[in-house]
Amino acid sequence: MRAVIQRVDSASVEVEGKVIGSFTGPGLLVLIGVSVDDDDSKCAVLADKIWKLRIFESAALKAVGKTVNSESVEVAAADANLPILAISQFTLFADTTNGRRPTWQQAARGPQAEPLVENVVTALRGLGAQVETGKFGADMRISAICDGPMTVTVEV
């Protein structure tokens, strides 16, 4: 499993012109990709890494009125109870080694990927995260105001 994690000031996702998930204020936009080799054993591990990834500055969060439950300079979404917008993203497993057209052979198909993405979301919620989501397989329009920018890729 692979996640691209962006520190954002706000994020939203639209399907068919309707916002189905959003938050304002600091948080994380997380794109989640599932490979053909992934299984349920990786879901909780990925969720834990996302929730506890220390990519926020404590002082910056406090400056916008967030309570931070850590004495560290660098804190995680978990330390300030920040929201997450999680989006399934099969294109994270694109293979671009040959030619100009990506192939998707390593990306898991819907019947395998959808429950695993849902399990990551469930695990995040179990850790205490407020998680908004997109709609699996839908044509989505994602908006975000990136902070930094700070973008990190995590694999499990």
Beta strands, then each sheet from edge to edge (+ up, - down):
strand 1: 2-15
strand 2: 18-33
strand 3: 54-57
strand 4: 74-76
strand 5: 84-88
strand 6: 131-133
strand 7: 140-155
sheet 1: 6+ 5+ 2+ 1- 7+
sheet 2: 3+ 4-
end
